[in-house]
Amino acid sequence: MITLYGIKNCDTVKKARRWLEDHDVEYQFHDFREDGLNKTQLKGWVETQGWEAIVNKRSTTWRNLSDKEKDISSNAQAVKLLAENPTLIKRPVTEKNNTLLIGFKETEFQQL
């Protein structure tokens, strides 16, 4: 089963959901805002992908952070920041078995 993580009103999440539905792929949607995220899961994502791949530095949330908050020097610090500000996570995050995709690229979805 595929789990798609994101927020409902994100255009990229909408594209990913539409692609999955158009290709009759069953998935579960997990909304960061409504369903939350746990630090253990975030830690796994950061360790697998690196925090640089997960943190969306183009987001409004990132721009509103202080310079001190933006100065991420460890995975633990990144996990804490992401847990406190889930909208910093690049969307969508797609998880199936041990495969993790960040963002939406049709070619990656076809392979998944």
HELIX and SHEET records of a PDB file:
HELIX    1   1 ASP A   11  ASP A   22  1                                  12    
HELIX    2   2 PHE A   32  ASP A   35  1                                   4    
HELIX    3   3 LYS A   39  GLN A   49  1                                  11    
HELIX    4   4 TRP A   51  ILE A   54  1                                   4    
HELIX    5   5 THR A   60  ARG A   63  1                                   4    
HELIX    6   6 ASP A   67  LYS A   70  1                                   4    
HELIX    7   7 ASN A   75  GLU A   84  1                                  10    
HELIX    8   8 PRO A   86  LEU A   88  5                                   3    
HELIX    9   9 GLU A  106  GLN A  111  1                                   6    
SHEET    1   A 4 TYR A  27  ASP A  31  0                                        
SHEET    2   A 4 ILE A   2  GLY A   6  1                                        
SHEET    3   A 4 VAL A  93  LYS A  96 -1                                        
SHEET    4   A 4 THR A  99  ILE A 102 -1                                        
END                                                                             
